[in-house]
Amino acid sequence: QFRQTGDFLPVGVRIRAPDGQRLINFQVSAFFDTALITSGEQAEYTEGAWAGVESTLNDPPESFQLVASDVTSQRTGVVDVGTVNLRVVGSGVTLVSGLLTELISVEGSTQSRISDAVVVAGAGFASVSSSRRSRRLDGASAGLRVKRNGAVADALARRRSLQTECDPCSARLWGDVSGDCKFTSADILEIQRLASLR
């Protein structure tokens, strides 16, 4: 599913809104082995159908994050968020995994929220080569260095450890306006909602 182009590995990011609902907010991250690919060293994000997506590249270099919020969004179905072109720095096979920190959609006046979901359909292995040629993942590439990526499990474990009975009034987490003791794109959406009431 991932095919190297020159010194870069394009990773297309698409998000499926629940049936019959408009996608209004998302925060998604991808993780990979920096011995093979990095979100630093000239990596770049190219916008898709959703204008104004905030991208975080090279912070840290073993991941990237895309965030957007638009209360007036009319986007439904599969939404092309854009493509992150990761820089190839080594040769081997790496797992590209992902975490959907937030997905918020609406149908009428009913809002649905999905938090901390592991990306399944978009995850997969990438076989890369730093010598400007790409290899397909097959029997011939069995000798390549393969490293499993536990970053998604680690990120989820950290988030869950922070979710132990939290009182938002005493936690005083900067940016947490939704009161869930986390600062995520859901807080951006809540700020937009509150601003629209003024």
Disulfide bonds with the S-S distance in Angstrom:
Cys166-Cys181 1.85
